[in-house]
Amino acid sequence: MRVMIMIFNRVVAHLVNASPPSQAPRQNSRKPRAKGAKMASNTTSKTLVEIFQPAKRLKTLASPVIAKSSISSSLCKASPNGAAVGGPQLEPLSALTPEQKARIDINKYFARSRRNLRICTERIEKCRGEGSRFVKLEDLLVEETWMEALPGEFQKPYAMNLCRFLEGELQGRAPIYPPQHLVFNALNSTPFDRVKAVIIGQDPYHGPGQAMGLAFSVPEGIKVPSSLVNIFKELKEDMGCSIPSHGNLERWAIQGVLLLNTVLTVRNHQANSHAKKGWEQFTDAIIRMISQKKLGIVFLLWGNSAQEKSRLIDESKHHILRAAHPSGLSANRGFFGCRHFSKTNEILERMGLAPVDWQL
């Protein structure tokens, strides 16, 4: 009986990981266990302790704590409802300043203008690769919003006659300006649904490298014409803008200022050489369509030729600002002091629209 009690106590001691009770005398007469048997017993008891007492025997390793903010900043950004949204770190539009929003908007439409220019250039190169120097006018107008606004315009008899005239001009010796890919630059740079102001010019500059398809504008690196110099002078007096070192007005165009000449091509050094060939009908259709389909557009009409186009504009729906032409001959007779740039922005802001950033 005593032997059984002693065996029971030893088993309990192993299970609770305690030494055998001191009151239980060791029997010296007992034969020692074989070495292999002792190892097996220890292994067995250790396994039992680990199974029955994991909380006491195992030490939990602390896992690294990943802060919620660190996840948001590295891989995703929390959405307004608290859910994580994967993707690059972007500030919500509501957190941007008006200036940041304006820059994003300008960059977006600048890229769209460049895309249209690239497509137009590719069409011309393809046509030349097929042995033709002339590209159909409708293929030079890439901006989809204008194609939708002017359905069937290129199929009208006057437009077909204009195409034939230009094809003959391009086969002649005299250079034609602007280059073909810039003929519709005003429309390809200012989508129809983005137009909020219109500046009307006459025919393009007729010197080499000057015309770029935007009224009054010249590429960077080209001497600024006198009319544009006067425009910049008035802009400085009116808005406080610094006078730029170049005459590229593309920044105005992509903000929604349609810089439209009434005639879109010209022969080298021959002013008005492409007048009364069909361009006036085409640009009249553009002005008329803007008047009919849009509301609250500001028209800046400088000089008698531009002011004659007021007959196409519904003044009950739109705003017309009239002044003398900014040329050196007439700028002092009503252009200087007209304050058309600040007046345009005042009108746009009253309608809840973003003002034009006139600074180049």
KEKE-810825 format. One line per field, with one value per residue (C-alpha): residue number from 0; y, x, z. Coordinates in nm, 2 decimals. Example, Ala and Ser with C-alpha at 12.3 -4.5 7.8 and 13.67 -1.06 7.14 Angstrom:
<pts>
k: [0 1]
c2: [-0.45 -0.11]
c1: [1.23 1.37]
c3: [0.78 0.71]
</pts>
This chain:
<pts>
k: [0 1 2 3 4 5 6 7 8 9 10 11 12 13 14 15 16 17 18 19 20 21 22 23 24 25 26 27 28 29 30 31 32 33 34 35 36 37 38 39 40 41 42 43 44 45 46 47 48 49 50 51 52 53 54 55 56 57 58 59 60 61 62 63 64 65 66 67 68 69 70 71 72 73 74 75 76 77 78 79 80 81 82 83 84 85 86 87 88 89 90 91 92 93 94 95 96 97 98 99 100 101 102 103 104 105 106 107 108 109 110 111 112 113 114 115 116 117 118 119 120 121 122 123 124 125 126 127 128 129 130 131 132 133 134 135 136 137 138 139 140 141 142 143 144 145 146 147 148 149 150 151 152 153 154 155 156 157 158 159 160 161 162 163 164 165 166 167 168 169 170 171 172 173 174 175 176 177 178 179 180 181 182 183 184 185 186 187 188 189 190 191 192 193 194 195 196 197 198 199 200 201 202 203 204 205 206 207 208 209 210 211 212 213 214 215 216 217 218 219 220 221 222 223 224 225 226 227 228 229 230 231 232 233 234 235 236 237 238 239 240 241 242 243 244 245 246 247 248 249 250 251 252 253 254 255 256 257 258 259 260 261 262 263 264 265 266 267 268 269 270 271 272 273 274 275 276 277 278 279 280 281 282 283 284 285 286 287 288 289 290 291 292 293 294 295 296 297 298 299 300 301 302 303 304 305 306 307 308 309 310 311 312 313 314 315 316 317 318 319 320 321 322 323 324 325 326 327 328 329 330 331 332 333 334 335 336 337 338 339 340 341 342 343 344 345 346 347 348 349 350 351 352 353 354 355 356 357 358 359]
c2: [0.00 0.23 0.17 0.26 0.59 0.67 0.61 0.82 1.11 1.10 1.11 1.41 1.58 1.54 1.67 1.99 2.03 2.01 1.80 1.49 1.55 1.55 1.34 1.05 0.88 0.75 0.37 0.29 -0.07 0.02 -0.04 0.27 0.33 0.27 0.59 0.55 0.50 0.83 1.03 0.89 0.98 1.33 1.38 1.25 1.47 1.78 1.72 1.68 2.00 2.19 2.05 2.11 2.43 2.64 2.97 2.90 2.73 2.94 3.30 3.49 3.68 4.04 4.10 4.44 4.69 4.85 5.19 5.27 5.60 5.41 5.19 5.49 5.68 5.40 5.19 5.33 5.62 5.60 5.69 5.93 5.63 5.49 5.21 5.18 5.26 5.11 5.31 5.60 5.87 6.15 6.45 6.47 6.75 6.91 6.96 7.14 7.52 7.70 7.76 7.39 7.30 7.55 7.41 7.06 7.18 7.36 7.06 6.83 7.04 7.12 6.74 6.71 6.99 6.81 6.48 6.65 6.81 6.47 6.30 6.58 6.55 6.17 6.21 6.46 6.23 5.94 6.14 6.25 5.89 5.81 6.07 6.36 6.71 6.80 6.66 6.70 6.98 6.76 6.54 6.84 6.90 6.64 6.78 6.56 6.83 7.06 6.78 6.72 7.09 7.13 6.82 6.81 7.15 7.01 6.86 7.19 7.33 7.63 7.40 7.17 7.47 7.59 7.25 7.26 7.61 7.52 7.21 7.42 7.67 7.40 7.28 7.63 7.78 8.03 7.90 7.89 7.98 7.84 7.49 7.24 7.08 7.42 7.54 7.44 7.50 7.73 7.45 7.17 7.37 7.49 7.22 7.35 7.26 7.46 7.79 8.07 8.37 8.45 8.69 8.74 8.83 8.87 8.66 8.49 8.66 8.63 8.63 8.30 8.13 8.37 8.21 7.93 7.91 8.12 8.48 8.74 8.46 8.38 8.09 8.14 8.27 8.49 8.86 8.98 9.18 9.54 9.45 9.19 9.43 9.67 9.38 9.31 9.68 9.70 9.38 9.52 9.84 9.65 9.34 9.42 9.13 9.15 9.17 8.83 8.77 8.58 8.60 8.24 8.27 7.89 7.92 8.14 7.89 7.59 7.79 7.83 8.15 8.07 8.27 8.27 8.44 8.49 8.36 8.06 8.06 8.31 8.32 8.42 8.80 8.85 8.98 8.88 8.65 8.38 8.61 8.55 8.19 8.02 8.07 8.35 8.12 7.85 8.08 8.24 7.90 7.85 8.19 8.12 7.77 7.91 8.17 7.91 7.62 7.80 8.06 8.35 8.36 8.68 8.80 9.05 9.23 9.46 9.67 9.70 9.37 9.18 9.39 9.31 8.96 9.08 9.02 8.64 8.67 8.67 8.96 8.85 8.54 8.65 8.94 9.16 9.38 9.63 9.83 9.96 9.72 9.69 9.77 10.06 10.27 10.25 10.13 10.49 10.55 10.32 10.00 10.13 10.17 9.93 9.70 9.41 9.15 9.25 9.29 8.94 8.79 8.99 8.85 8.50 8.52 8.66 8.34 8.12 8.04 8.04 8.36 8.35 8.36 8.61 8.60 8.42]
c1: [0.00 0.28 0.45 0.14 0.11 0.47 0.42 0.11 0.29 0.57 0.33 0.15 0.49 0.58 0.24 0.26 0.64 0.72 0.98 0.87 0.73 1.01 0.81 0.82 1.16 1.36 1.39 1.76 1.69 1.52 1.72 1.81 1.62 1.80 1.93 1.71 1.41 1.48 1.51 1.19 1.01 1.15 1.04 0.70 0.65 0.78 0.53 0.24 0.34 0.34 0.00 -0.17 0.01 0.07 0.01 0.28 0.54 0.51 0.61 0.42 0.63 0.52 0.43 0.52 0.23 0.15 0.00 -0.32 -0.16 0.14 -0.08 -0.26 0.05 0.24 0.00 -0.35 -0.55 -0.86 -1.18 -1.42 -1.62 -1.31 -1.25 -0.90 -0.86 -0.57 -0.36 -0.12 -0.14 -0.36 -0.51 -0.89 -1.01 -1.18 -0.85 -0.69 -0.66 -0.83 -0.49 -0.40 -0.74 -0.67 -0.33 -0.47 -0.74 -0.50 -0.27 -0.56 -0.66 -0.31 -0.26 -0.58 -0.47 -0.14 -0.32 -0.53 -0.22 -0.04 -0.34 -0.36 0.01 -0.01 -0.30 -0.09 0.21 0.00 -0.15 0.20 0.32 0.05 0.17 -0.08 0.02 -0.34 -0.54 -0.92 -1.03 -1.25 -0.95 -0.77 -1.04 -0.97 -1.16 -1.48 -1.69 -1.66 -1.74 -2.06 -2.14 -2.09 -2.25 -2.24 -2.07 -1.78 -2.03 -2.19 -2.11 -1.92 -1.69 -1.62 -1.53 -1.30 -1.13 -1.07 -0.93 -0.69 -0.58 -0.48 -0.30 -0.09 0.02 0.15 0.49 0.38 0.38 0.05 0.01 -0.04 0.09 -0.18 -0.17 -0.24 -0.53 -0.79 -0.56 -0.82 -1.09 -0.85 -0.72 -1.05 -1.33 -1.68 -1.80 -1.52 -1.57 -1.65 -1.50 -1.43 -1.18 -1.23 -0.94 -0.91 -0.68 -0.36 -0.02 0.13 0.50 0.71 0.67 0.42 0.08 -0.01 -0.39 -0.48 -0.59 -0.32 -0.09 0.27 0.49 0.76 1.08 0.90 0.89 0.57 0.36 0.26 -0.11 -0.02 0.23 -0.07 -0.28 -0.02 0.01 -0.37 -0.35 -0.09 -0.28 -0.61 -0.50 -0.15 -0.01 0.36 0.44 0.56 0.87 0.68 0.34 0.21 -0.15 -0.21 -0.25 -0.56 -0.70 -0.69 -0.87 -1.17 -1.09 -1.16 -0.90 -1.08 -0.98 -1.25 -1.02 -0.81 -0.54 -0.33 -0.07 0.28 0.32 -0.03 -0.28 -0.64 -0.53 -0.77 -1.06 -1.40 -1.31 -1.54 -1.37 -1.60 -1.90 -1.73 -1.63 -1.98 -2.12 -1.90 -2.01 -2.37 -2.35 -2.19 -2.47 -2.74 -2.62 -2.44 -2.53 -2.34 -2.04 -1.83 -1.74 -1.45 -1.50 -1.20 -1.24 -1.50 -1.44 -1.50 -1.79 -1.97 -2.00 -2.24 -2.52 -2.46 -2.48 -2.79 -2.72 -3.01 -2.81 -2.45 -2.22 -2.05 -1.76 -1.67 -1.35 -1.12 -0.87 -0.54 -0.32 -0.08 -0.32 -0.62 -0.52 -0.52 -0.87 -1.05 -0.86 -0.64 -0.85 -1.12 -1.05 -1.20 -0.99 -1.11 -1.46 -1.46 -1.36 -1.62 -1.89 -1.76 -1.74 -2.10 -2.21 -2.01 -1.74 -1.37 -1.20 -0.94 -0.58 -0.45 -0.09 0.13]
c3: [0.00 0.09 -0.24 -0.43 -0.24 -0.32 -0.69 -0.70 -0.53 -0.78 -1.08 -0.92 -0.87 -1.23 -1.35 -1.14 -1.21 -0.84 -0.65 -0.48 -0.13 0.13 0.36 0.11 0.19 -0.10 -0.09 -0.11 -0.18 -0.50 -0.81 -1.01 -1.34 -1.66 -1.82 -2.13 -1.91 -1.72 -2.03 -2.16 -1.84 -1.84 -2.20 -2.12 -1.82 -2.00 -2.28 -2.02 -1.85 -2.18 -2.26 -1.93 -1.82 -2.14 -1.97 -1.71 -1.93 -2.25 -2.28 -2.54 -2.78 -2.84 -3.20 -3.35 -3.33 -3.66 -3.61 -3.81 -3.92 -4.06 -4.28 -4.41 -4.49 -4.67 -4.86 -4.86 -4.74 -4.52 -4.69 -4.53 -4.38 -4.22 -4.48 -4.62 -4.99 -5.17 -5.42 -5.42 -5.15 -5.28 -5.11 -5.14 -5.36 -5.06 -4.89 -5.18 -5.20 -5.49 -5.64 -5.63 -5.79 -6.06 -6.14 -6.16 -6.39 -6.62 -6.63 -6.72 -7.02 -7.13 -7.16 -7.35 -7.59 -7.64 -7.71 -7.98 -8.14 -8.14 -8.31 -8.57 -8.64 -8.68 -8.93 -9.14 -9.14 -9.25 -9.53 -9.65 -9.63 -9.88 -10.12 -10.04 -9.92 -9.81 -9.52 -9.52 -9.29 -9.08 -9.01 -8.86 -8.61 -8.34 -8.03 -8.01 -7.84 -8.14 -8.38 -8.19 -8.17 -8.55 -8.70 -9.08 -9.11 -9.32 -9.57 -9.66 -10.01 -9.88 -9.67 -9.96 -10.17 -9.90 -9.89 -10.26 -10.24 -9.96 -10.14 -10.44 -10.21 -10.04 -10.38 -10.47 -10.39 -10.13 -9.77 -9.59 -9.23 -8.98 -9.04 -9.10 -8.76 -8.60 -8.83 -8.57 -8.27 -8.11 -8.12 -8.03 -7.73 -7.59 -7.58 -7.66 -7.31 -7.15 -7.34 -7.10 -7.29 -7.66 -7.80 -8.17 -8.40 -8.78 -9.00 -8.87 -8.86 -9.21 -9.12 -9.10 -8.77 -8.62 -8.66 -8.42 -8.47 -8.16 -8.22 -8.12 -8.00 -8.12 -8.02 -7.76 -7.92 -8.17 -8.13 -7.97 -8.22 -8.14 -8.09 -7.83 -7.66 -7.62 -7.48 -7.22 -7.13 -7.07 -6.87 -6.65 -6.58 -6.53 -6.34 -6.22 -6.43 -6.51 -6.88 -7.00 -7.22 -7.48 -7.66 -7.63 -7.51 -7.49 -7.11 -7.17 -7.42 -7.20 -6.92 -7.15 -7.35 -7.71 -7.92 -8.25 -8.57 -8.82 -9.10 -9.01 -9.28 -9.48 -9.75 -9.67 -9.64 -9.79 -9.53 -9.60 -9.89 -9.76 -9.68 -9.84 -9.93 -9.68 -9.34 -9.24 -9.28 -9.07 -8.79 -8.80 -8.74 -8.44 -8.28 -8.36 -8.21 -7.89 -7.86 -7.91 -7.70 -7.41 -7.15 -6.99 -7.23 -7.22 -7.58 -7.60 -7.93 -8.02 -8.34 -8.60 -8.76 -8.44 -8.33 -8.65 -8.52 -8.24 -8.48 -8.42 -8.04 -7.83 -7.59 -7.36 -7.28 -7.31 -7.22 -7.49 -7.41 -7.69 -7.73 -8.01 -8.16 -7.97 -8.28 -8.26 -8.48 -8.26 -7.91 -7.78 -7.91 -7.67 -7.61 -7.33 -7.02 -7.13 -6.83 -7.02 -6.83 -6.48 -6.62 -6.76 -6.43 -6.24 -6.47 -6.44 -6.06 -6.04 -6.23 -5.98 -6.24 -6.18 -6.30 -6.57 -6.46 -6.71 -6.59 -6.84]
</pts>
